[in-house]
Amino acid sequence: MPADQYAATRHAAWLGAAAITTNEVGQFLLVRPTYREDGSWVLPGGVVEHGEHPHVTCRREITEELGLDLPLSSVLAVHSFSAHHPDLQPGTHCPGEIRFVFDGGILNPDQVEAIRLPHQELSEYAFLDTRDAVQRLRPVDGQIMLTAYRARLGNTATAHLADGQHILDIPALDRHNVHVRYRPLWDSPLHREPVPERLPVRQAWAWCFIPDGRVVVVADPGPRGALPMLPGGTVESTDATPEDTLHREAAEEAQLTLIDPVRLGWVLDKTGEVYGGVGPNARLRLAARVTAIGPAAVDPAAGHPFARLLATPAQTAAVLGWGPPGARQAQLAADTARERWGLPTASPSAIEEIPAEGMQLS
């Protein structure tokens, strides 16, 4: 076949490049284009120009759109978009698109303050929780955003998507539709001294370590996605101590058998609003060893089973959306596990699901 005829048979598609960029508590940076008639938002990024490589496009667009020069650490997702996808606006003549989604990193407060938009093209920007962010994106864009971000959080390989759906194995965070949410007390200081006698302890949860240095994360499914948390919960009147609360909740939520819980510190809740406005109280933070993980079961309070995941302490802090204070607490928990129980520092690995039948722990 002559070269020009062969070239005409090759599939042609647009190329695009975008970036997952968050603030320190894991909220997404989205921008609102002035040119979209449906009012939908987008990730920072844009169209690959002739002769341009996607990573060059992404850095150029971030500079043009945000006024920032950001390094790109990895490719989180590659997405193939069909020419006739229903999310295309009517009248758009698109031959299909290949979009690269890069990791634009975490912006510190100074970088956030330095953002400057080209107002002819973008009218505003916002940092949003994952569940709120998907509401402002076109459905397929929301799917791409979540998958790319979960690849960053879960330390998984580059995700390959076709029309918003995985074409290879689905990682645990995607399988359970896990979201990151803002927590009101994420930046409250962790007090290391004993809880004052005048303060009631209303909550106790723990970094629950298995022998390889990872911790258990539970995720409560819901109509807008599963929300991650550490095992633990509200201290009930039937619990003699907060440690009893932890043992009970860990068994109910994640079917964990724990030993040797140790208090790491406590966070002050000034109002107790979540408990009906009871006033100042302490929320206790602990670490504990897991000696057994039983088969998955229904949580009696929720009426359904929780997803059970294994992650490094650092990954856990990121999934919970706690920012730098959470990272420091994760390090404190890991140091405690190493010094008290001789557990190793967990090696970077993909977040994985605990099998439904449970796990045997050495």
C-alpha positions in Angstrom: 0.0 0.0 0.0 1.4 3.4 -0.9 2.5 5.5 2.1 -0.2 8.1 1.7 -3.0 5.5 1.5 -1.6 3.7 4.5 -1.5 7.0 6.4 -5.2 7.6 5.6 -6.2 4.3 7.2 -4.6 5.1 10.5 -7.0 6.2 13.3 -6.8 9.9 14.1 -7.7 11.3 17.5 -7.3 14.5 19.4 -4.8 14.6 22.3 -5.4 16.3 25.6 -3.5 16.6 28.9 -4.8 17.5 32.4 -3.4 17.5 35.9 -4.6 16.2 39.3 -3.6 19.0 41.7 -4.8 19.2 45.3 -4.4 21.3 48.4 -2.9 19.8 51.6 -6.2 18.2 52.7 -6.8 16.4 49.4 -9.4 18.7 47.8 -9.3 19.0 44.0 -8.4 22.1 42.1 -11.0 22.6 39.4 -11.4 25.6 37.0 -14.6 26.9 35.4 -14.2 27.7 31.6 -16.1 30.6 30.2 -16.7 28.8 26.9 -18.7 25.8 28.2 -22.4 26.3 27.6 -23.4 23.7 30.1 -21.4 25.4 32.9 -19.4 22.3 33.7 -15.9 22.6 35.3 -12.6 20.9 34.2 -9.3 19.9 35.6 -6.4 22.3 34.7 -5.0 21.3 31.3 -5.8 21.6 27.7 -5.3 20.6 24.0 -2.1 19.2 22.8 -0.8 21.5 20.0 0.8 20.3 16.7 4.2 18.7 17.4 3.8 19.0 21.2 4.2 16.2 23.7 1.4 15.8 26.3 3.6 16.4 29.3 4.8 19.7 27.7 1.2 20.6 27.1 0.2 20.0 30.7 3.0 22.1 32.1 2.3 24.9 29.6 -1.4 24.9 30.3 -0.9 25.0 34.1 1.3 28.0 33.7 -1.1 29.7 31.3 -4.2 28.9 33.4 -2.9 29.1 37.0 0.2 31.2 36.8 2.2 28.3 38.4 5.2 26.2 37.2 4.6 22.7 38.5 6.6 19.6 38.0 4.7 16.5 36.9 5.7 13.4 38.9 3.8 10.6 37.0 1.1 9.7 34.6 -1.9 8.7 36.7 -4.3 7.8 33.9 -4.6 7.4 30.1 -8.2 7.8 28.8 -9.6 6.8 25.4 -12.7 8.9 24.6 -15.1 7.7 21.8 -16.2 9.9 18.9 -19.9 9.4 19.8 -19.7 9.5 23.6 -23.0 11.0 25.1 -21.0 13.5 27.1 -20.0 15.3 24.0 -21.9 18.5 23.4 -24.2 18.4 20.4 -22.5 19.6 17.2 -19.0 18.7 18.4 -17.1 17.0 15.6 -14.6 15.0 17.7 -12.8 12.0 16.1 -12.1 10.7 19.6 -9.6 11.8 22.1 -6.7 10.3 24.0 -6.2 12.2 27.3 -3.2 12.0 29.6 -3.8 12.8 33.3 -0.6 13.7 35.2 0.1 14.2 38.9 0.4 17.9 39.4 1.2 17.4 43.1 0.0 19.1 46.3 -0.1 22.8 46.5 1.1 24.5 49.6 -0.7 27.7 50.9 1.8 30.0 49.2 1.2 28.4 45.8 -2.6 28.5 46.3 -2.3 32.2 47.1 -0.2 32.7 43.9 -2.9 31.3 41.5 -3.8 33.8 38.8 -6.5 33.0 36.2 -6.8 34.3 32.6 -10.4 35.6 33.1 -11.1 35.6 29.4 -10.9 31.8 29.5 -11.5 30.8 33.1 -14.0 32.6 35.4 -13.1 31.0 38.7 -11.4 28.1 40.5 -12.2 26.1 43.6 -10.8 23.4 45.8 -13.5 20.7 46.4 -13.9 17.4 48.1 -14.1 14.5 45.7 -17.8 14.0 46.1 -18.5 17.7 45.4 -16.0 17.9 42.6 -17.7 15.2 40.5 -21.0 17.2 40.7 -19.3 20.0 38.8 -17.7 17.9 36.1 -19.3 16.1 33.1 -19.9 12.5 34.2 -17.0 11.0 32.1 -14.6 13.7 33.4 -15.6 12.9 37.0 -14.8 9.2 36.4 -11.4 10.1 34.9 -10.7 12.5 37.8 -11.6 10.0 40.5 -9.6 7.1 38.9 -6.5 9.3 38.4 -6.6 10.6 42.0 -7.2 7.1 43.4 -4.2 5.9 41.4 -2.1 8.6 43.3 -3.6 7.7 46.7 -3.4 3.9 46.2 0.1 3.8 44.7 -1.3 1.8 41.8 0.0 1.6 38.2 -1.2 4.1 35.6 -5.0 3.5 35.1 -6.1 2.8 31.5 -9.7 3.9 30.8 -12.0 3.7 27.8 -15.0 6.0 28.0 -14.5 6.4 31.8 -14.3 2.7 32.5 -11.3 0.6 33.5 -10.1 -1.8 30.8 -7.7 -3.7 33.2 -8.1 -4.9 36.8 -10.0 -2.4 39.0 -8.0 -1.2 42.0 -9.6 -1.4 45.5 -10.3 2.3 45.9 -12.2 2.3 42.6 -13.9 -1.0 43.3 -15.5 0.4 46.5 -15.9 4.0 45.1 -13.8 5.4 48.0 -13.9 9.2 48.4 -11.8 11.7 50.4 -13.7 14.2 52.5 -12.8 17.3 54.5 -12.9 16.6 58.3 -13.7 19.6 60.6 -11.0 18.6 63.1 -8.3 17.6 60.7 -5.9 20.4 61.7 -6.6 20.3 65.5 -3.4 19.7 67.5 -2.8 16.3 69.0 -2.3 16.6 72.7 0.2 14.0 74.0 -0.5 14.4 77.7 -3.2 12.4 79.5 -6.8 13.6 79.0 -7.8 16.1 81.8 -10.3 14.6 84.2 -12.8 17.4 83.5 -13.0 16.3 79.8 -15.2 13.4 78.9 -13.8 11.1 76.2 -16.5 10.8 73.5 -14.6 9.0 70.7 -11.8 6.4 70.4 -10.3 5.1 67.2 -6.9 3.6 66.4 -4.2 2.9 63.9 -4.6 -0.9 63.8 -1.4 -2.5 62.7 -0.9 -5.9 61.0 2.6 -7.6 61.3 4.0 -6.1 58.1 3.5 -2.5 59.3 0.3 -1.6 57.4 -2.9 -0.5 59.0 -6.6 -1.3 58.5 -8.9 1.3 56.9 -12.6 0.8 56.8 -14.9 2.5 54.3 -18.6 2.9 54.8 -20.5 2.7 51.5 -23.2 5.2 50.7 -25.1 6.6 47.7 -22.4 9.2 47.0 -19.5 6.9 47.6 -17.7 5.2 50.5 -16.1 7.3 53.2 -12.9 6.0 54.7 -12.1 6.0 58.4 -10.0 4.2 61.0 -11.6 1.5 63.2 -13.3 3.0 66.3 -16.2 5.1 67.2 -18.3 6.7 69.9 -17.8 5.7 73.5 -21.1 4.2 74.7 -22.4 4.1 78.3 -21.9 0.3 78.3 -18.1 0.8 77.6 -16.1 0.7 80.8 -13.1 2.5 79.1 -12.4 4.0 75.7 -10.2 1.0 75.0 -13.3 -1.2 75.4 -15.0 1.0 72.8 -12.1 0.4 70.4 -12.2 -3.4 70.9 -15.9 -3.4 70.3 -16.0 -1.1 67.3 -13.0 -2.8 65.6 -14.7 -6.2 65.9 -18.0 -4.9 64.6 -16.7 -2.7 61.8 -13.8 -4.7 60.5 -13.9 -8.1 62.4 -10.5 -7.3 64.0 -9.1 -8.8 67.2 -6.8 -6.3 68.9 -4.2 -6.4 71.7 -2.2 -3.9 73.6 -3.9 -0.6 72.6 -1.7 2.4 73.5 -2.9 6.0 73.6 -1.1 8.4 71.2 -3.0 11.5 72.3 -6.3 13.3 72.0 -7.9 16.1 70.0 -10.1 18.7 71.6 -13.7 19.0 70.3 -14.8 22.3 71.7 -18.5 22.0 71.1 -19.5 18.3 70.9 -21.9 19.3 68.2 -21.8 15.9 66.5 -22.9 14.4 69.9 -25.8 16.8 70.3 -24.0 19.8 71.6 -22.6 18.2 74.7 -19.8 20.8 75.1 -16.0 20.3 75.3 -14.8 16.7 75.0 -11.8 14.7 74.0 -11.4 12.5 70.9 -8.9 9.8 71.7 -6.3 8.5 69.2 -4.7 5.1 69.8 -2.5 2.5 68.2 -3.1 -1.3 68.5 -1.8 -4.6 67.2 -4.1 -6.8 65.1 -3.8 -10.5 65.9 -6.7 -11.8 63.8 -9.0 -10.6 60.9 -12.2 -12.6 60.7 -14.6 -13.0 57.7 -16.5 -9.9 56.6 -19.7 -9.3 58.5 -22.6 -6.8 58.7 -21.9 -3.9 61.1 -24.7 -3.9 63.6 -25.0 -0.1 63.7 -24.8 0.5 59.9 -26.8 -2.6 58.8 -24.3 -3.5 56.1 -20.7 -4.6 55.8 -17.8 -2.1 55.5 -15.1 -2.4 52.9 -11.8 -3.3 54.6 -8.5 -2.1 53.2 -4.8 -2.3 54.0 -2.6 0.7 53.5 0.6 2.2 54.8 0.2 4.8 57.6 1.1 7.6 55.2 -1.4 6.4 52.5 -4.0 6.2 55.2 -3.5 9.8 56.3 -3.8 10.9 52.6 -7.0 8.8 52.0 -8.5 10.3 55.2 -7.7 13.8 53.9 -5.9 15.0 57.1 -3.1 17.0 55.5 0.2 17.6 57.3 -1.2 17.1 60.8 -2.4 13.7 59.7 0.9 12.8 58.1 2.6 13.7 61.4 0.1 11.5 63.4 0.7 8.6 60.9 4.4 8.9 61.5 3.8 8.9 65.3 1.7 5.8 65.0 4.4 4.1 62.8 7.1 5.0 65.3 5.1 3.6 68.2 4.5 0.4 66.3 8.2 0.0 65.6 9.3 0.8 69.2 6.6 -1.0 71.1 6.0 -4.1 69.0 9.1 -4.3 66.7 6.9 -3.9 63.6 8.7 -2.9 60.4 8.1 0.4 58.5 5.6 -0.5 55.8 7.1 -0.5 52.3 5.3 1.6 49.7 2.7 -0.7 48.0 -0.7 -0.5 46.4 -3.7 -0.2 48.8 -5.4 -3.6 48.7 -8.6 -5.1 50.0 -8.8 -7.6 52.8 -10.3 -10.8 51.5 -13.9 -11.5 52.5 -12.9 -14.7 54.2 -10.4 -12.8 56.4 -6.7 -13.1 56.8 -4.3 -15.3 58.7 -1.7 -13.2 60.5 1.7 -14.5 61.5 
